[in-house]
Amino acid sequence: MKYFLLILLLCVCIYIGYLFSRKYKIRDNFFKALIYLCQKFDIEINYSRQKMKSIFEAIDENYKRDLKGIDKNFISFLDKETPLDKESLFKNINFIKDDEKDLIYNFFRTLGRSDVESQSKEIKNFQTRFESFSQTSSLEQKKYGSLSIKLGIISGLMLVVLFI
């Protein structure tokens, strides 16, 4: 019974390390999906000139999942035609820093507010900013993601040794 509890304790520590690493992975995938969204908007606005709602609905399912509902929150804003507020846009999203939230909020607030040429320039400007966030989150994911799993394993083994 004692060894079963020790193995269970080790598994719990590894799982906690995995949860911490997952946060960095989600963040990295979010910014990659946001860059994809910028690229898609730039192409669709310049060539097909579709409405924003149809562009959002045409996004690949993998990227929709990585956007963590921010696309649905923006579509609901488009349907209601009410002013866009930051709280409703970032509902249930807690892995983004405040400065990143400000930039993403400004991106969504400026969509569809100007002519095609200036809108394309703004989207490309936001895309370069998102790429810098993506590079930072990718480095953090490589550095801290694997580190948290390793720390979970080490702390679990240390606790097992202490209880033996």
Sequence and secondary structure as in RCSB ss.txt:
>XXXX:A:sequence
MKYFLLILLLCVCIYIGYLFSRKYKIRDNFFKALIYLCQKFDIEINYSRQKMKSIFEAIDENYKRDLKGIDKNFI
SFLDKETPLDKESLFKNINFIKDDEKDLIYNFFRTLGRSDVESQSKEIKNFQTRFESFSQTSSLEQKKYGSLSIK
LGIISGLMLVVLFI
>XXXX:A:secstr
 HHHHHHHHHHHHHHHHHHHHHHHHHHHHHHHHHHHHHHHHHHIIIII   HHHHHHTS HHHHHHTTTHHHHHH
HHHHHT    HHHHTTT  SS HHHHHHHHHHHHHTTSS HHHHHHHHHHHHHHHHHHHHHHHHHIIIIIHHHHH
HHHHHHHHHHHHH 
